[in-house]
Amino acid sequence: MKKRILIIEDNVDIRESSTEILELSGYDVLQAPDGKAGVDLAFAQLPDLILCDIMMPELDGFGVLYLLHKNPDTVNIPFIFLTAKAERVDIRKGMEMGADDYLTKPFDDMELLVAVERRLAKQKQQQTYYSQPLESLGALAATSGGLTQLQDVIAGLKIRQVKKGQDIYQVEDQPKGIYLIMSGRVKTSKMADDGRELITGMYTQNEYMGIEALLLSEPYTDNATAMENSSFCLLPKATIDSFLDRFTDVGQKFIHILSQNIRERETQLLQMAYHSVRKRMANVLVSLAQEQKAILPQECLQVSREDMASMAGMATETVSRILSDFTCEKLIVKKGRQIQILDLARLANIKN
């Protein structure tokens, strides 16, 4: 069966040209000239994907997304914003509300088709992911009643996509829930008074982020940013509060996660206080290799010099100098922006 796509766009030229491109590619396309008509069509036809302009009269794209998310029949339909405004605040607002992607106008035929195909493929991947046994989620692997029920809740949540460099939340934002990373890598960081960034945490698949702020009911004290194209789901605060009130095993699990986070940050502070820059850089490389599973000679680390500097608490120039030293010592090989580790054991045992 053909996939059905709804285009909500008040610009006739953009709406009709996009429809023509998609129909030529084998999609069944519905058109709406404004937000109100688009919402009515979405409720009536339940399309497989929605493309929606932001700036429209009567009901803008944000209003459309809000109304669709209030209806259980349309809440999980993939949603892509079409916007001529590339300002970060608009993009961030849309993604926070639950949009899956965005296209900045003007866009060409291939950009449109790639965005649609990628989003539909992600939806299929998500359905396959959830059809597997719940244990495959791995994040809360336990058989106790509360944890098992929480897994069921997670399996019904919408997976949201973020692009590399996009913020998930920022300092002073109020926590809406706990984030579970489904794929990719996300960092949390703070800015020092001198403008330097310090990475406070790194999160990968099946790891939780933002627990402290939620449990304290306080604004975030750091920024969360995708280090690569990633995906996550948000466990709402009301859901977490309900499970913590009813199930002791859920509380114990989150206490365990918080304890691990505290230990990692204590280790980071001690290393910054007492280790030489060479030792700190070696520790960062070892940690990244273990995290990214790049421990075989042919595998490379995917990380920027700036992020390594933020993790080690040093200047980017110092990172470049130490990496050059490690290259001369045949500990690593630099391949453009990638790093191949040649001797993980020697790196781990570098003298302070």
PLY file of the C-alpha trace (Angstrom):
ply
format ascii 1.0
element vertex 352
property float x
property float y
property float z
element edge 351
property int vertex1
property int vertex2
end_header
0.00 0.00 0.00
1.10 3.54 -0.76
2.23 5.64 2.17
-0.08 8.61 2.69
1.50 12.01 3.32
-0.31 15.16 4.44
1.15 18.55 3.41
-0.07 21.54 5.43
1.26 24.68 3.68
-0.35 28.04 2.87
2.07 28.78 0.00
0.38 27.31 -3.09
3.59 26.96 -5.12
5.44 25.07 -2.37
2.42 22.90 -1.60
1.77 21.89 -5.20
5.42 21.39 -6.16
6.02 19.23 -3.08
2.88 17.23 -3.88
4.08 16.63 -7.43
7.51 15.43 -6.26
6.03 13.04 -3.71
3.37 11.66 -6.05
6.00 10.99 -8.72
7.88 9.03 -6.04
4.88 6.80 -5.36
3.26 8.49 -2.35
-0.43 9.26 -1.87
-0.56 12.97 -0.99
-3.20 15.03 0.82
-3.11 18.84 0.81
-4.30 21.43 3.32
-3.98 25.22 2.77
-3.94 26.15 6.46
-3.48 24.71 9.94
-7.16 24.23 10.78
-7.87 22.33 7.56
-4.72 20.30 8.13
-5.79 19.20 11.60
-9.23 18.18 10.30
-7.63 16.15 7.48
-5.19 14.49 9.86
-8.01 13.41 12.19
-10.10 12.10 9.29
-7.42 10.41 7.16
-4.68 9.44 9.68
-1.73 9.90 7.28
1.56 8.04 7.64
3.54 11.31 7.81
2.81 15.04 8.05
4.76 17.94 6.49
3.68 21.23 8.07
4.68 24.87 7.63
5.31 26.88 10.81
4.18 30.36 9.79
0.50 30.15 8.75
-2.56 32.31 9.42
-5.28 31.28 11.89
-3.41 28.25 13.26
0.38 28.04 12.96
2.51 24.88 12.83
3.07 24.85 16.59
-0.70 24.90 17.15
-1.18 22.08 14.65
1.40 19.92 16.44
-0.16 20.69 19.84
-3.64 19.61 18.69
-2.34 16.46 17.00
-0.53 15.44 20.18
-3.73 15.81 22.21
-5.40 13.13 20.06
-4.25 9.54 20.76
-4.94 8.61 17.11
-2.49 11.20 15.75
0.08 11.61 18.53
2.56 9.15 17.01
2.31 10.26 13.36
5.79 11.38 12.21
5.82 15.18 11.89
8.27 17.31 9.87
8.24 21.11 10.07
8.72 23.19 6.92
10.14 26.56 7.88
11.75 29.53 6.23
13.03 30.58 9.65
16.26 28.82 10.51
16.61 30.53 13.89
17.69 28.07 16.55
14.90 29.05 18.93
12.15 28.08 16.45
13.78 24.76 15.62
14.33 23.97 19.29
10.74 24.89 20.21
9.39 22.57 17.52
11.58 19.65 18.55
10.71 20.15 22.22
7.02 19.97 21.30
7.60 16.60 19.64
8.39 17.29 15.97
10.56 14.60 14.41
12.51 16.68 11.90
12.52 19.98 10.01
13.27 21.23 6.50
14.42 24.81 5.96
12.91 26.48 2.89
13.84 26.68 0.12
14.58 22.94 -0.18
15.18 20.92 -3.34
13.55 17.68 -4.51
16.17 15.39 -3.02
16.16 17.11 0.38
12.40 16.61 0.59
12.51 12.96 -0.49
15.44 12.12 1.78
13.69 13.69 4.81
10.47 11.79 4.12
12.14 8.45 3.40
14.44 8.76 6.42
11.55 9.53 8.76
9.39 6.67 7.44
12.37 4.32 7.74
12.86 5.45 11.35
9.22 4.71 12.08
9.57 1.21 10.63
12.75 0.69 12.64
10.95 1.84 15.78
8.09 -0.61 15.19
10.60 -3.43 14.67
12.47 -2.37 17.79
9.34 -2.53 19.91
8.28 -5.88 18.44
11.33 -7.47 20.08
11.21 -8.81 23.65
11.15 -6.01 26.21
14.46 -7.20 27.60
16.13 -5.83 24.46
15.55 -2.32 25.77
18.21 -3.15 28.31
17.76 0.06 30.25
15.78 -1.40 33.12
16.66 -5.07 32.97
14.84 -6.52 35.94
11.88 -8.77 36.60
10.36 -6.83 39.52
6.83 -5.58 39.05
7.49 -1.86 38.84
10.42 -2.11 36.45
8.55 -4.47 34.16
5.57 -2.13 34.02
7.87 0.80 33.34
9.30 -1.12 30.38
5.77 -1.42 29.01
5.35 2.34 29.33
8.67 2.97 27.54
7.62 0.68 24.70
4.65 2.96 24.01
6.53 6.25 24.03
7.31 8.22 20.90
10.95 8.23 19.83
12.21 11.70 18.97
15.13 12.48 16.68
17.81 15.14 17.24
20.53 16.17 14.82
24.20 16.58 15.69
24.74 19.82 17.61
21.07 20.24 18.53
20.14 20.96 22.14
17.73 18.69 23.99
17.54 21.04 26.96
19.46 24.07 28.24
20.49 25.61 31.55
17.50 26.99 33.48
14.94 24.90 31.53
12.40 23.26 33.80
12.53 19.43 33.70
9.57 17.80 31.98
10.68 14.25 32.70
13.63 11.88 32.34
15.28 11.30 28.97
16.13 7.79 27.79
18.70 7.76 24.97
17.67 5.27 22.28
20.56 5.77 19.85
23.57 8.02 19.29
25.50 10.02 21.87
24.51 13.03 23.98
26.70 15.19 26.20
25.82 17.42 29.14
28.07 20.41 29.70
28.54 23.66 31.58
30.22 26.90 30.54
32.96 28.28 32.79
33.23 32.00 33.48
36.11 32.25 31.00
33.94 30.77 28.23
35.37 27.25 28.27
33.04 24.28 28.09
33.28 21.44 30.61
31.54 18.17 29.76
29.75 16.85 32.85
28.39 13.64 31.35
28.13 11.52 28.22
25.14 9.31 27.50
24.64 6.55 24.95
21.98 3.97 24.09
19.77 2.84 26.99
21.12 5.44 29.43
19.01 7.91 31.40
19.64 11.66 31.52
18.22 14.46 33.65
17.33 12.42 36.72
18.85 14.84 39.24
16.92 17.92 38.10
13.63 16.03 37.96
13.93 14.52 41.44
15.03 17.86 42.90
12.27 19.73 41.01
14.86 22.31 40.02
15.93 23.77 36.64
18.73 22.08 34.73
22.21 23.29 35.64
23.79 22.18 32.36
23.06 21.89 28.65
22.29 18.59 26.88
23.49 18.47 23.27
23.58 15.69 20.68
27.16 14.77 19.74
25.86 12.94 16.66
22.47 12.26 15.12
20.62 10.65 18.02
17.19 9.65 19.26
15.51 9.65 22.66
12.18 9.29 24.40
10.90 11.35 27.29
9.39 9.70 30.37
6.98 12.38 31.67
7.38 13.66 35.22
3.90 12.49 36.22
4.73 8.96 35.10
8.02 8.89 37.03
6.39 10.31 40.16
3.64 7.67 40.00
6.11 4.80 39.66
8.34 6.11 42.45
5.33 6.37 44.76
4.12 2.82 44.01
7.23 0.72 43.36
10.35 0.51 45.52
12.33 -1.33 42.83
12.03 1.67 40.48
13.36 3.97 43.19
16.25 1.59 43.87
17.13 1.54 40.17
17.29 5.32 39.93
19.30 5.52 43.17
21.80 3.11 41.59
22.03 5.28 38.45
22.50 8.45 40.54
25.22 6.77 42.60
27.10 5.81 39.44
26.83 9.38 38.14
28.21 10.77 41.41
31.14 8.35 41.36
31.99 9.25 37.75
31.95 12.97 38.52
34.09 12.49 41.63
36.62 10.59 39.51
36.55 13.38 36.91
37.20 16.05 39.56
40.06 14.09 41.13
41.71 13.57 37.76
41.46 17.26 36.91
42.92 18.19 40.28
45.83 15.73 40.51
46.63 14.27 37.08
48.98 15.76 34.50
47.56 16.84 31.15
49.11 13.76 29.51
47.46 11.43 32.01
44.11 13.21 31.69
44.23 13.00 27.91
45.14 9.30 28.05
42.22 8.66 30.43
39.83 10.45 28.06
40.96 8.31 25.12
40.66 5.10 27.14
37.20 6.09 28.38
36.01 6.96 24.87
37.42 3.73 23.45
35.56 1.67 26.04
32.36 3.65 25.61
32.41 3.55 21.80
33.78 -0.02 21.81
36.65 1.17 19.57
39.13 -1.18 21.22
40.17 -3.11 18.11
43.12 -1.79 16.07
41.04 -1.14 12.95
38.36 0.91 14.76
38.44 4.70 15.18
37.11 7.12 17.79
34.48 9.55 16.57
35.04 12.67 18.68
36.10 16.26 18.11
39.15 17.96 19.61
36.80 20.45 21.26
34.83 17.72 23.04
38.03 16.01 24.22
39.24 19.35 25.58
35.95 19.80 27.44
36.17 16.30 28.89
39.76 16.72 30.04
39.44 20.32 31.22
42.18 21.75 29.01
42.62 23.99 25.99
42.07 22.61 22.47
45.66 23.55 21.60
46.90 21.38 24.47
44.81 18.46 23.19
46.35 18.81 19.72
49.87 18.91 21.16
49.37 15.82 23.33
47.74 13.89 20.49
50.79 14.70 18.35
53.02 13.37 21.12
50.94 10.18 21.36
51.22 9.77 17.60
55.01 10.04 17.75
55.01 7.45 20.55
52.92 5.12 18.33
50.07 5.04 20.83
47.55 6.39 18.32
47.15 7.30 14.66
45.29 10.44 13.62
43.09 10.04 10.53
41.71 13.50 9.86
39.22 14.12 12.67
39.28 10.45 13.68
41.65 8.72 16.09
42.76 5.11 15.88
44.15 3.66 19.10
47.14 1.38 18.58
47.97 0.44 22.15
45.11 0.75 24.64
47.05 -0.92 27.45
49.96 1.54 27.25
47.54 4.48 27.20
45.76 3.18 30.29
49.07 2.83 32.16
50.66 6.18 31.25
52.50 7.64 34.23
51.04 10.69 35.91
0 1
1 2
2 3
3 4
4 5
5 6
6 7
7 8
8 9
9 10
10 11
11 12
12 13
13 14
14 15
15 16
16 17
17 18
18 19
19 20
20 21
21 22
22 23
23 24
24 25
25 26
26 27
27 28
28 29
29 30
30 31
31 32
32 33
33 34
34 35
35 36
36 37
37 38
38 39
39 40
40 41
41 42
42 43
43 44
44 45
45 46
46 47
47 48
48 49
49 50
50 51
51 52
52 53
53 54
54 55
55 56
56 57
57 58
58 59
59 60
60 61
61 62
62 63
63 64
64 65
65 66
66 67
67 68
68 69
69 70
70 71
71 72
72 73
73 74
74 75
75 76
76 77
77 78
78 79
79 80
80 81
81 82
82 83
83 84
84 85
85 86
86 87
87 88
88 89
89 90
90 91
91 92
92 93
93 94
94 95
95 96
96 97
97 98
98 99
99 100
100 101
101 102
102 103
103 104
104 105
105 106
106 107
107 108
108 109
109 110
110 111
111 112
112 113
113 114
114 115
115 116
116 117
117 118
118 119
119 120
120 121
121 122
122 123
123 124
124 125
125 126
126 127
127 128
128 129
129 130
130 131
131 132
132 133
133 134
134 135
135 136
136 137
137 138
138 139
139 140
140 141
141 142
142 143
143 144
144 145
145 146
146 147
147 148
148 149
149 150
150 151
151 152
152 153
153 154
154 155
155 156
156 157
157 158
158 159
159 160
160 161
161 162
162 163
163 164
164 165
165 166
166 167
167 168
168 169
169 170
170 171
171 172
172 173
173 174
174 175
175 176
176 177
177 178
178 179
179 180
180 181
181 182
182 183
183 184
184 185
185 186
186 187
187 188
188 189
189 190
190 191
191 192
192 193
193 194
194 195
195 196
196 197
197 198
198 199
199 200
200 201
201 202
202 203
203 204
204 205
205 206
206 207
207 208
208 209
209 210
210 211
211 212
212 213
213 214
214 215
215 216
216 217
217 218
218 219
219 220
220 221
221 222
222 223
223 224
224 225
225 226
226 227
227 228
228 229
229 230
230 231
231 232
232 233
233 234
234 235
235 236
236 237
237 238
238 239
239 240
240 241
241 242
242 243
243 244
244 245
245 246
246 247
247 248
248 249
249 250
250 251
251 252
252 253
253 254
254 255
255 256
256 257
257 258
258 259
259 260
260 261
261 262
262 263
263 264
264 265
265 266
266 267
267 268
268 269
269 270
270 271
271 272
272 273
273 274
274 275
275 276
276 277
277 278
278 279
279 280
280 281
281 282
282 283
283 284
284 285
285 286
286 287
287 288
288 289
289 290
290 291
291 292
292 293
293 294
294 295
295 296
296 297
297 298
298 299
299 300
300 301
301 302
302 303
303 304
304 305
305 306
306 307
307 308
308 309
309 310
310 311
311 312
312 313
313 314
314 315
315 316
316 317
317 318
318 319
319 320
320 321
321 322
322 323
323 324
324 325
325 326
326 327
327 328
328 329
329 330
330 331
331 332
332 333
333 334
334 335
335 336
336 337
337 338
338 339
339 340
340 341
341 342
342 343
343 344
344 345
345 346
346 347
347 348
348 349
349 350
350 351
